[in-house]
């Protein structure tokens, strides 16, 4: 099973978040960069699935030249190669543009004889929370799509309960996908090829080994220039949630605080009056 994982270079935020002057993105000055937790889990699921099926994992990103760091980070933990669609200013690309770029790569690779059975993405962008690219990509490719998925298991017989007459684009087997829905765990039989948006929590991303880091330095990264955005970024602005001020109530000091503490415990139901 050959898998394409789409990742995004995002700010590595450890403290307070501030917005840029336009208010449409995070102020990245002085910040490091990484890939989001959702995408780290997508990479891990892809590596596990490819290993179980004798397949390959290719990682792709649309971003600046520096985004090759995130591609090599994915190779260091087990991906085979990477694709960089270089965009000097990725913020001008909206979700529809990104989906179109990825779709073009999938089609071009298929014409060249390298078809992807699965395309995995993070459930949403860690810096902008768009929640759109996976669904737009599936629409563009005419593939089935699942979101909020935490686990993938290849069908043992290569077909699975979902394969057959309903298979899209000719079919290439199926996988069992699990995610968390409103009523609990949801299980799907998904015909391939397909798009899956991954949510963190189902697997633990692995750490790169020394051998993996050395491999990543030499891994093939194919680079293309990003096309001009078609739709553009429709985002008007981001808003930061209001910071709620914390308050502390001093109940007293020493033994004198005991009655007040008992009153609080009774109020919140820890003890009965």
ZINORMO-V240164 format. One record per pair of residues at least 24 apart in sequence whose ideal C-beta (glycine too) atoms are under 10 Angstrom apart, sorted by sequence separation. I is the first residue (numbers start at 0). J is the second residue. D is the distance in whole Angstrom. If there is no record, write none. Layout:
BEGIN
i=I j=J d=D
i=I j=J d=D
END
This chain:
BEGIN
i=8 j=32 d=5
i=9 j=33 d=6
i=34 j=58 d=9
i=55 j=79 d=5
i=56 j=80 d=8
i=57 j=81 d=7
i=58 j=82 d=7
i=59 j=83 d=8
i=60 j=84 d=7
i=61 j=85 d=8
i=62 j=86 d=6
i=63 j=87 d=6
i=118 j=142 d=7
i=120 j=144 d=10
i=122 j=146 d=6
i=123 j=147 d=10
i=143 j=167 d=5
i=150 j=174 d=10
i=151 j=175 d=7
i=152 j=176 d=8
i=166 j=190 d=4
i=167 j=191 d=8
i=168 j=192 d=5
i=177 j=201 d=7
i=7 j=32 d=10
i=8 j=33 d=8
i=9 j=34 d=7
i=54 j=79 d=9
i=55 j=80 d=8
i=56 j=81 d=10
i=57 j=82 d=6
i=58 j=83 d=9
i=59 j=84 d=7
i=60 j=85 d=9
i=61 j=86 d=6
i=62 j=87 d=10
i=63 j=88 d=8
i=115 j=140 d=10
i=117 j=142 d=9
i=122 j=147 d=6
i=142 j=167 d=6
i=143 j=168 d=9
i=150 j=175 d=8
i=151 j=176 d=6
i=152 j=177 d=8
i=165 j=190 d=6
i=166 j=191 d=8
i=167 j=192 d=7
i=168 j=193 d=9
i=176 j=201 d=10
i=7 j=33 d=10
i=8 j=34 d=7
i=9 j=35 d=6
i=34 j=60 d=8
i=60 j=86 d=10
i=62 j=88 d=10
i=63 j=89 d=7
i=82 j=108 d=9
i=118 j=144 d=9
i=120 j=146 d=9
i=122 j=148 d=8
i=141 j=167 d=7
i=142 j=168 d=7
i=148 j=174 d=10
i=150 j=176 d=7
i=151 j=177 d=8
i=161 j=187 d=8
i=162 j=188 d=8
i=164 j=190 d=10
i=166 j=192 d=9
i=167 j=193 d=7
i=6 j=33 d=10
i=7 j=34 d=7
i=8 j=35 d=10
i=42 j=69 d=10
i=46 j=73 d=9
i=50 j=77 d=8
i=62 j=89 d=5
i=97 j=124 d=9
i=115 j=142 d=10
i=122 j=149 d=9
i=140 j=167 d=9
i=141 j=168 d=7
i=149 j=176 d=9
i=150 j=177 d=4
i=151 j=178 d=10
i=160 j=187 d=10
i=161 j=188 d=3
i=162 j=189 d=10
i=163 j=190 d=8
i=166 j=193 d=10
i=6 j=34 d=5
i=7 j=35 d=7
i=45 j=73 d=9
i=49 j=77 d=8
i=61 j=89 d=6
i=140 j=168 d=8
i=148 j=176 d=5
i=149 j=177 d=6
i=150 j=178 d=8
i=160 j=188 d=4
i=161 j=189 d=6
i=162 j=190 d=6
i=6 j=35 d=8
i=9 j=38 d=9
i=49 j=78 d=9
i=60 j=89 d=9
i=119 j=148 d=9
i=145 j=174 d=10
i=147 j=176 d=10
i=148 j=177 d=7
i=149 j=178 d=5
i=159 j=188 d=6
i=161 j=190 d=5
i=162 j=191 d=8
i=4 j=34 d=10
i=7 j=37 d=10
i=32 j=62 d=9
i=42 j=72 d=9
i=43 j=73 d=10
i=46 j=76 d=7
i=47 j=77 d=9
i=49 j=79 d=8
i=62 j=92 d=9
i=94 j=124 d=8
i=137 j=167 d=10
i=147 j=177 d=10
i=148 j=178 d=4
i=149 j=179 d=7
i=158 j=188 d=10
i=159 j=189 d=8
i=160 j=190 d=10
i=161 j=191 d=9
i=6 j=37 d=9
i=7 j=38 d=7
i=32 j=63 d=10
i=38 j=69 d=9
i=42 j=73 d=5
i=46 j=77 d=4
i=61 j=92 d=7
i=101 j=132 d=8
i=105 j=136 d=8
i=109 j=140 d=10
i=145 j=176 d=5
i=147 j=178 d=4
i=148 j=179 d=9
i=159 j=190 d=8
i=6 j=38 d=4
i=34 j=66 d=9
i=41 j=73 d=9
i=42 j=74 d=10
i=45 j=77 d=8
i=46 j=78 d=7
i=97 j=129 d=9
i=100 j=132 d=10
i=101 j=133 d=10
i=119 j=151 d=8
i=145 j=177 d=10
i=146 j=178 d=8
i=147 j=179 d=6
i=158 j=190 d=9
i=159 j=191 d=9
i=161 j=193 d=10
i=5 j=38 d=8
i=6 j=39 d=9
i=32 j=65 d=7
i=39 j=72 d=9
i=43 j=76 d=7
i=45 j=78 d=7
i=46 j=79 d=9
i=94 j=127 d=9
i=98 j=131 d=8
i=102 j=135 d=9
i=106 j=139 d=9
i=145 j=178 d=7
i=147 j=180 d=7
i=158 j=191 d=10
i=4 j=38 d=7
i=32 j=66 d=8
i=34 j=68 d=10
i=35 j=69 d=10
i=39 j=73 d=9
i=42 j=76 d=7
i=43 j=77 d=8
i=97 j=131 d=9
i=98 j=132 d=5
i=101 j=135 d=9
i=102 j=136 d=6
i=105 j=139 d=9
i=106 j=140 d=8
i=117 j=151 d=8
i=150 j=184 d=9
i=152 j=186 d=10
i=154 j=188 d=8
i=157 j=191 d=10
i=6 j=41 d=8
i=33 j=68 d=9
i=34 j=69 d=5
i=38 j=73 d=9
i=42 j=77 d=8
i=61 j=96 d=8
i=62 j=97 d=10
i=94 j=129 d=5
i=97 j=132 d=5
i=98 j=133 d=8
i=101 j=136 d=5
i=102 j=137 d=9
i=105 j=140 d=6
i=149 j=184 d=9
i=154 j=189 d=9
i=5 j=41 d=8
i=6 j=42 d=7
i=32 j=68 d=7
i=33 j=69 d=7
i=34 j=70 d=9
i=42 j=78 d=6
i=61 j=97 d=6
i=90 j=126 d=10
i=93 j=129 d=8
i=94 j=130 d=9
i=95 j=131 d=8
i=96 j=132 d=10
i=98 j=134 d=8
i=99 j=135 d=8
i=100 j=136 d=9
i=102 j=138 d=9
i=103 j=139 d=9
i=117 j=153 d=10
i=149 j=185 d=10
i=150 j=186 d=9
i=151 j=187 d=10
i=154 j=190 d=10
i=4 j=41 d=5
i=31 j=68 d=10
i=32 j=69 d=7
i=39 j=76 d=9
i=60 j=97 d=10
i=90 j=127 d=9
i=94 j=131 d=4
i=95 j=132 d=9
i=98 j=135 d=4
i=99 j=136 d=8
i=102 j=139 d=4
i=105 j=142 d=9
i=116 j=153 d=9
i=148 j=185 d=9
i=154 j=191 d=9
i=4 j=42 d=5
i=34 j=72 d=7
i=93 j=131 d=8
i=94 j=132 d=5
i=97 j=135 d=8
i=98 j=136 d=4
i=101 j=139 d=8
i=102 j=140 d=5
i=147 j=185 d=8
i=151 j=189 d=9
i=153 j=191 d=9
i=2 j=41 d=9
i=4 j=43 d=10
i=33 j=72 d=8
i=34 j=73 d=7
i=61 j=100 d=6
i=93 j=132 d=10
i=94 j=133 d=9
i=96 j=135 d=9
i=97 j=136 d=8
i=98 j=137 d=8
i=100 j=139 d=10
i=101 j=140 d=9
i=102 j=141 d=10
i=148 j=187 d=8
i=2 j=42 d=10
i=4 j=44 d=9
i=61 j=101 d=7
i=94 j=134 d=9
i=95 j=135 d=6
i=98 j=138 d=8
i=99 j=139 d=6
i=102 j=142 d=10
i=145 j=185 d=9
i=4 j=45 d=5
i=59 j=100 d=9
i=60 j=101 d=10
i=94 j=135 d=6
i=95 j=136 d=10
i=98 j=139 d=5
i=148 j=189 d=9
i=2 j=44 d=9
i=3 j=45 d=8
i=4 j=46 d=9
i=59 j=101 d=7
i=93 j=135 d=9
i=94 j=136 d=9
i=98 j=140 d=9
i=145 j=187 d=6
i=2 j=45 d=4
i=61 j=104 d=10
i=95 j=138 d=10
i=1 j=45 d=10
i=2 j=46 d=9
i=95 j=139 d=9
i=143 j=187 d=9
i=145 j=189 d=6
i=151 j=195 d=7
i=0 j=45 d=9
i=4 j=49 d=10
i=59 j=104 d=6
i=144 j=189 d=9
i=2 j=48 d=6
i=59 j=105 d=9
i=143 j=189 d=6
i=151 j=197 d=8
i=2 j=49 d=6
i=57 j=104 d=9
i=142 j=189 d=10
i=143 j=190 d=6
i=148 j=195 d=5
i=150 j=197 d=9
i=0 j=48 d=6
i=1 j=49 d=7
i=142 j=190 d=9
i=143 j=191 d=9
i=145 j=193 d=7
i=146 j=194 d=9
i=147 j=195 d=10
i=148 j=196 d=7
i=149 j=197 d=7
i=0 j=49 d=6
i=59 j=108 d=10
i=142 j=191 d=9
i=143 j=192 d=9
i=144 j=193 d=7
i=145 j=194 d=8
i=146 j=195 d=8
i=147 j=196 d=7
i=148 j=197 d=6
i=149 j=198 d=6
i=0 j=50 d=10
i=2 j=52 d=9
i=142 j=192 d=5
i=143 j=193 d=5
i=144 j=194 d=4
i=145 j=195 d=5
i=146 j=196 d=4
i=147 j=197 d=9
i=148 j=198 d=7
i=149 j=199 d=8
i=150 j=200 d=9
i=151 j=201 d=9
i=0 j=51 d=8
i=1 j=52 d=9
i=57 j=108 d=8
i=141 j=192 d=10
i=142 j=193 d=5
i=143 j=194 d=7
i=144 j=195 d=7
i=145 j=196 d=7
i=146 j=197 d=9
i=147 j=198 d=5
i=149 j=200 d=5
i=150 j=201 d=4
i=151 j=202 d=9
i=0 j=52 d=4
i=1 j=53 d=10
i=2 j=54 d=6
i=3 j=55 d=10
i=4 j=56 d=6
i=5 j=57 d=10
i=6 j=58 d=6
i=8 j=60 d=6
i=140 j=192 d=8
i=142 j=194 d=5
i=143 j=195 d=9
i=144 j=196 d=7
i=145 j=197 d=9
i=146 j=198 d=8
i=149 j=201 d=3
i=150 j=202 d=7
i=0 j=53 d=8
i=1 j=54 d=5
i=2 j=55 d=7
i=3 j=56 d=8
i=4 j=57 d=7
i=5 j=58 d=8
i=6 j=59 d=7
i=7 j=60 d=6
i=8 j=61 d=9
i=9 j=62 d=9
i=140 j=193 d=9
i=142 j=195 d=10
i=147 j=200 d=10
i=148 j=201 d=8
i=149 j=202 d=7
i=0 j=54 d=4
i=1 j=55 d=5
i=2 j=56 d=5
i=3 j=57 d=5
i=4 j=58 d=5
i=5 j=59 d=5
i=6 j=60 d=5
i=7 j=61 d=8
i=8 j=62 d=5
i=114 j=168 d=9
i=116 j=170 d=10
i=117 j=171 d=9
i=140 j=194 d=7
i=0 j=55 d=9
i=1 j=56 d=8
i=2 j=57 d=7
i=3 j=58 d=8
i=4 j=59 d=7
i=5 j=60 d=7
i=6 j=61 d=10
i=7 j=62 d=7
i=8 j=63 d=7
i=114 j=169 d=10
i=116 j=171 d=5
i=117 j=172 d=10
i=137 j=192 d=10
i=139 j=194 d=9
i=0 j=56 d=10
i=1 j=57 d=8
i=2 j=58 d=9
i=3 j=59 d=6
i=4 j=60 d=10
i=5 j=61 d=8
i=6 j=62 d=9
i=57 j=113 d=8
i=59 j=115 d=10
i=115 j=171 d=10
i=116 j=172 d=7
i=122 j=178 d=9
i=137 j=193 d=8
i=138 j=194 d=9
i=8 j=65 d=7
i=9 j=66 d=10
i=114 j=171 d=8
i=116 j=173 d=10
i=117 j=174 d=7
i=137 j=194 d=4
i=8 j=66 d=4
i=55 j=113 d=9
i=57 j=115 d=7
i=116 j=174 d=9
i=136 j=194 d=5
i=137 j=195 d=9
i=7 j=66 d=8
i=8 j=67 d=9
i=56 j=115 d=10
i=59 j=118 d=9
i=109 j=168 d=10
i=135 j=194 d=10
i=137 j=196 d=9
i=6 j=66 d=8
i=8 j=68 d=7
i=9 j=69 d=9
i=55 j=115 d=9
i=134 j=194 d=8
i=136 j=196 d=9
i=8 j=69 d=5
i=54 j=115 d=10
i=56 j=117 d=10
i=57 j=118 d=10
i=58 j=119 d=10
i=59 j=120 d=10
i=133 j=194 d=6
i=7 j=69 d=8
i=8 j=70 d=9
i=54 j=116 d=7
i=132 j=194 d=9
i=133 j=195 d=8
i=134 j=196 d=8
i=6 j=69 d=6
i=54 j=117 d=9
i=56 j=119 d=9
i=133 j=196 d=4
i=6 j=70 d=7
i=52 j=116 d=9
i=132 j=196 d=8
i=133 j=197 d=9
i=24 j=89 d=10
i=131 j=196 d=10
i=6 j=72 d=9
i=24 j=90 d=6
i=130 j=196 d=8
i=6 j=73 d=6
i=23 j=90 d=7
i=49 j=116 d=10
i=48 j=116 d=9
i=49 j=117 d=9
i=4 j=73 d=7
i=21 j=90 d=9
i=48 j=117 d=7
i=19 j=90 d=9
i=48 j=119 d=9
i=61 j=132 d=10
i=6 j=78 d=10
i=45 j=117 d=7
i=117 j=189 d=9
i=44 j=117 d=9
i=45 j=118 d=10
i=122 j=195 d=10
i=123 j=196 d=8
i=4 j=78 d=7
i=45 j=119 d=5
i=117 j=191 d=6
i=118 j=192 d=8
i=119 j=193 d=10
i=120 j=194 d=7
i=122 j=196 d=5
i=6 j=81 d=9
i=44 j=119 d=7
i=116 j=191 d=5
i=117 j=192 d=7
i=118 j=193 d=8
i=119 j=194 d=8
i=120 j=195 d=8
i=121 j=196 d=7
i=122 j=197 d=6
i=123 j=198 d=9
i=2 j=78 d=9
i=115 j=191 d=9
i=116 j=192 d=5
i=117 j=193 d=6
i=118 j=194 d=5
i=119 j=195 d=5
i=120 j=196 d=5
i=121 j=197 d=6
i=122 j=198 d=4
i=2 j=79 d=10
i=4 j=81 d=10
i=5 j=82 d=9
i=41 j=118 d=10
i=42 j=119 d=8
i=114 j=191 d=10
i=115 j=192 d=7
i=116 j=193 d=8
i=117 j=194 d=8
i=118 j=195 d=7
i=119 j=196 d=8
i=120 j=197 d=7
i=121 j=198 d=8
i=122 j=199 d=8
i=1 j=79 d=9
i=41 j=119 d=4
i=114 j=192 d=7
i=115 j=193 d=10
i=117 j=195 d=6
i=118 j=196 d=10
i=119 j=197 d=6
i=121 j=199 d=8
i=3 j=82 d=8
i=40 j=119 d=9
i=41 j=120 d=6
i=42 j=121 d=10
i=115 j=194 d=10
i=41 j=121 d=6
i=8 j=89 d=8
i=38 j=119 d=8
i=40 j=121 d=8
i=41 j=122 d=9
i=7 j=89 d=8
i=37 j=119 d=10
i=38 j=120 d=7
i=39 j=121 d=8
i=40 j=122 d=9
i=37 j=120 d=8
i=38 j=121 d=4
i=109 j=192 d=9
i=37 j=121 d=3
i=38 j=122 d=9
i=36 j=121 d=8
i=37 j=122 d=5
i=35 j=121 d=5
i=36 j=122 d=10
i=37 j=123 d=7
i=38 j=124 d=9
i=34 j=121 d=8
i=35 j=122 d=9
i=37 j=124 d=9
i=38 j=125 d=8
i=105 j=192 d=9
i=35 j=123 d=8
i=37 j=125 d=7
i=35 j=124 d=7
i=36 j=125 d=7
i=105 j=194 d=10
i=7 j=97 d=9
i=35 j=125 d=3
i=34 j=125 d=8
i=35 j=126 d=8
i=5 j=97 d=8
i=33 j=125 d=8
i=102 j=194 d=10
i=5 j=98 d=9
i=101 j=194 d=9
i=32 j=126 d=10
i=5 j=100 d=10
i=5 j=101 d=6
i=98 j=194 d=10
i=3 j=101 d=8
i=5 j=104 d=9
i=27 j=126 d=9
i=54 j=153 d=9
i=25 j=125 d=10
i=51 j=151 d=10
i=3 j=104 d=8
i=25 j=126 d=5
i=51 j=152 d=8
i=52 j=153 d=5
i=3 j=105 d=7
i=24 j=126 d=7
i=25 j=127 d=8
i=51 j=153 d=6
i=52 j=154 d=10
i=24 j=127 d=7
i=47 j=150 d=10
i=48 j=151 d=5
i=129 j=232 d=10
i=23 j=127 d=9
i=44 j=148 d=8
i=47 j=151 d=8
i=48 j=152 d=8
i=49 j=153 d=9
i=51 j=155 d=10
i=3 j=108 d=8
i=44 j=149 d=8
i=47 j=152 d=9
i=48 j=153 d=6
i=52 j=157 d=9
i=127 j=232 d=9
i=129 j=234 d=8
i=44 j=150 d=7
i=45 j=151 d=8
i=47 j=153 d=9
i=1 j=108 d=9
i=41 j=148 d=9
i=44 j=151 d=5
i=127 j=234 d=7
i=40 j=148 d=10
i=44 j=152 d=10
i=40 j=149 d=7
i=128 j=237 d=9
i=3 j=113 d=10
i=16 j=126 d=9
i=37 j=147 d=10
i=40 j=150 d=10
i=41 j=151 d=10
i=127 j=237 d=7
i=3 j=114 d=10
i=4 j=115 d=10
i=126 j=237 d=9
i=1 j=113 d=7
i=3 j=115 d=4
i=9 j=121 d=9
i=37 j=149 d=10
i=1 j=114 d=7
i=2 j=115 d=6
i=3 j=116 d=9
i=4 j=117 d=9
i=5 j=118 d=7
i=6 j=119 d=9
i=7 j=120 d=9
i=12 j=125 d=8
i=108 j=221 d=10
i=1 j=115 d=5
i=2 j=116 d=7
i=3 j=117 d=7
i=4 j=118 d=8
i=5 j=119 d=7
i=6 j=120 d=8
i=7 j=121 d=7
i=11 j=125 d=10
i=12 j=126 d=8
i=0 j=115 d=9
i=1 j=116 d=6
i=2 j=117 d=5
i=3 j=118 d=5
i=4 j=119 d=5
i=5 j=120 d=5
i=6 j=121 d=7
i=9 j=124 d=7
i=10 j=125 d=8
i=0 j=116 d=5
i=1 j=117 d=8
i=2 j=118 d=8
i=3 j=119 d=7
i=4 j=120 d=8
i=5 j=121 d=8
i=9 j=125 d=4
i=10 j=126 d=6
i=107 j=223 d=9
i=0 j=117 d=6
i=2 j=119 d=6
i=3 j=120 d=9
i=4 j=121 d=9
i=7 j=124 d=6
i=9 j=126 d=4
i=104 j=221 d=9
i=7 j=125 d=7
i=8 j=126 d=9
i=9 j=127 d=9
i=7 j=126 d=8
i=104 j=223 d=8
i=7 j=127 d=9
i=52 j=172 d=8
i=103 j=223 d=9
i=7 j=129 d=10
i=52 j=174 d=10
i=100 j=223 d=9
i=103 j=226 d=8
i=7 j=132 d=9
i=100 j=225 d=6
i=48 j=174 d=7
i=100 j=226 d=7
i=5 j=132 d=7
i=99 j=226 d=8
i=5 j=133 d=8
i=76 j=204 d=7
i=77 j=205 d=7
i=97 j=225 d=9
i=100 j=228 d=9
i=76 j=205 d=5
i=96 j=225 d=9
i=99 j=228 d=9
i=100 j=229 d=10
i=44 j=174 d=10
i=75 j=205 d=10
i=76 j=206 d=7
i=77 j=207 d=9
i=96 j=226 d=8
i=99 j=229 d=6
i=5 j=136 d=8
i=73 j=204 d=10
i=75 j=206 d=9
i=76 j=207 d=5
i=77 j=208 d=10
i=96 j=227 d=9
i=97 j=228 d=9
i=99 j=230 d=8
i=44 j=176 d=10
i=75 j=207 d=4
i=76 j=208 d=8
i=96 j=228 d=4
i=98 j=230 d=10
i=74 j=207 d=9
i=75 j=208 d=8
i=78 j=211 d=10
i=92 j=225 d=7
i=95 j=228 d=9
i=96 j=229 d=6
i=97 j=230 d=10
i=73 j=207 d=9
i=75 j=209 d=10
i=77 j=211 d=7
i=81 j=215 d=9
i=91 j=225 d=10
i=92 j=226 d=10
i=95 j=229 d=7
i=96 j=230 d=6
i=72 j=207 d=7
i=75 j=210 d=9
i=76 j=211 d=6
i=79 j=214 d=10
i=92 j=227 d=10
i=93 j=228 d=7
i=95 j=230 d=5
i=96 j=231 d=7
i=97 j=232 d=10
i=71 j=207 d=9
i=75 j=211 d=4
i=76 j=212 d=10
i=78 j=214 d=10
i=89 j=225 d=8
i=91 j=227 d=9
i=92 j=228 d=5
i=93 j=229 d=9
i=94 j=230 d=9
i=95 j=231 d=9
i=96 j=232 d=8
i=74 j=211 d=8
i=75 j=212 d=5
i=77 j=214 d=9
i=78 j=215 d=9
i=81 j=218 d=7
i=82 j=219 d=10
i=83 j=220 d=6
i=84 j=221 d=10
i=85 j=222 d=6
i=86 j=223 d=10
i=87 j=224 d=10
i=88 j=225 d=10
i=91 j=228 d=5
i=92 j=229 d=9
i=93 j=230 d=5
i=95 j=232 d=10
i=74 j=212 d=9
i=75 j=213 d=9
i=76 j=214 d=10
i=77 j=215 d=10
i=80 j=218 d=6
i=81 j=219 d=7
i=82 j=220 d=7
i=83 j=221 d=7
i=84 j=222 d=8
i=85 j=223 d=7
i=86 j=224 d=8
i=87 j=225 d=8
i=92 j=230 d=9
i=93 j=231 d=6
i=94 j=232 d=9
i=95 j=233 d=8
i=72 j=211 d=10
i=75 j=214 d=7
i=76 j=215 d=9
i=79 j=218 d=8
i=80 j=219 d=5
i=81 j=220 d=4
i=82 j=221 d=5
i=83 j=222 d=5
i=84 j=223 d=5
i=85 j=224 d=6
i=86 j=225 d=4
i=89 j=228 d=10
i=92 j=231 d=8
i=93 j=232 d=4
i=94 j=233 d=8
i=71 j=211 d=10
i=72 j=212 d=9
i=74 j=214 d=7
i=75 j=215 d=4
i=78 j=218 d=8
i=79 j=219 d=8
i=80 j=220 d=7
i=81 j=221 d=7
i=82 j=222 d=8
i=83 j=223 d=7
i=84 j=224 d=8
i=85 j=225 d=6
i=86 j=226 d=9
i=88 j=228 d=10
i=91 j=231 d=6
i=92 j=232 d=6
i=93 j=233 d=5
i=94 j=234 d=9
i=71 j=212 d=9
i=74 j=215 d=4
i=75 j=216 d=9
i=80 j=221 d=7
i=81 j=222 d=9
i=82 j=223 d=7
i=83 j=224 d=10
i=84 j=225 d=5
i=86 j=227 d=10
i=91 j=232 d=6
i=93 j=234 d=7
i=73 j=215 d=8
i=74 j=216 d=9
i=83 j=225 d=9
i=84 j=226 d=9
i=86 j=228 d=8
i=90 j=232 d=6
i=71 j=214 d=9
i=72 j=215 d=7
i=74 j=217 d=9
i=75 j=218 d=9
i=89 j=232 d=9
i=71 j=215 d=4
i=74 j=218 d=4
i=88 j=232 d=10
i=90 j=234 d=9
i=70 j=215 d=9
i=71 j=216 d=7
i=73 j=218 d=9
i=74 j=219 d=9
i=71 j=217 d=10
i=74 j=220 d=8
i=68 j=215 d=10
i=71 j=218 d=7
i=70 j=218 d=8
i=2 j=151 d=9
i=71 j=220 d=7
i=45 j=195 d=10
i=70 j=220 d=6
i=0 j=151 d=10
i=44 j=195 d=8
i=67 j=218 d=10
i=70 j=221 d=10
i=45 j=197 d=9
i=70 j=222 d=10
i=0 j=153 d=6
i=44 j=197 d=6
i=67 j=220 d=6
i=41 j=195 d=8
i=43 j=197 d=9
i=41 j=196 d=8
i=42 j=197 d=9
i=47 j=202 d=7
i=67 j=222 d=8
i=41 j=197 d=4
i=43 j=199 d=10
i=46 j=202 d=10
i=0 j=157 d=9
i=40 j=197 d=5
i=41 j=198 d=9
i=44 j=201 d=7
i=39 j=197 d=9
i=40 j=198 d=7
i=41 j=199 d=9
i=43 j=201 d=9
i=44 j=202 d=6
i=46 j=204 d=10
i=47 j=205 d=10
i=64 j=222 d=8
i=37 j=196 d=8
i=38 j=197 d=8
i=40 j=199 d=5
i=43 j=202 d=5
i=46 j=205 d=8
i=37 j=197 d=6
i=39 j=199 d=7
i=40 j=200 d=7
i=42 j=202 d=10
i=43 j=203 d=7
i=44 j=204 d=10
i=58 j=218 d=10
i=36 j=197 d=10
i=37 j=198 d=6
i=38 j=199 d=9
i=40 j=201 d=6
i=41 j=202 d=9
i=43 j=204 d=5
i=36 j=198 d=9
i=37 j=199 d=5
i=40 j=202 d=5
i=42 j=204 d=7
i=43 j=205 d=6
i=57 j=219 d=10
i=58 j=220 d=9
i=59 j=221 d=9
i=61 j=223 d=10
i=63 j=225 d=10
i=36 j=199 d=4
i=37 j=200 d=9
i=39 j=202 d=9
i=40 j=203 d=8
i=41 j=204 d=9
i=42 j=205 d=9
i=62 j=225 d=9
i=35 j=199 d=8
i=36 j=200 d=9
i=39 j=203 d=9
i=40 j=204 d=6
i=57 j=221 d=9
i=59 j=223 d=10
i=61 j=225 d=6
i=39 j=204 d=4
i=38 j=204 d=9
i=39 j=205 d=9
i=36 j=204 d=8
i=1 j=171 d=9
i=34 j=204 d=10
i=0 j=171 d=8
i=0 j=172 d=7
i=0 j=174 d=8
i=3 j=192 d=10
i=5 j=194 d=9
i=0 j=191 d=8
i=1 j=192 d=10
i=3 j=194 d=10
i=5 j=196 d=10
i=0 j=192 d=10
i=2 j=195 d=10
i=4 j=197 d=9
i=24 j=232 d=9
i=23 j=232 d=7
i=24 j=234 d=8
i=23 j=234 d=5
i=22 j=234 d=10
i=23 j=235 d=7
i=24 j=236 d=10
i=25 j=237 d=8
i=21 j=234 d=10
i=22 j=235 d=9
i=23 j=236 d=6
i=24 j=237 d=7
i=21 j=235 d=10
i=22 j=236 d=4
i=23 j=237 d=6
i=25 j=239 d=10
i=21 j=236 d=8
i=22 j=237 d=6
i=21 j=237 d=10
i=22 j=238 d=8
i=22 j=239 d=10
i=18 j=236 d=8
i=19 j=237 d=9
i=18 j=237 d=6
i=18 j=238 d=9
i=16 j=237 d=9
i=18 j=239 d=7
i=17 j=239 d=8
i=16 j=239 d=6
i=15 j=239 d=9
i=16 j=240 d=10
i=15 j=242 d=9
END
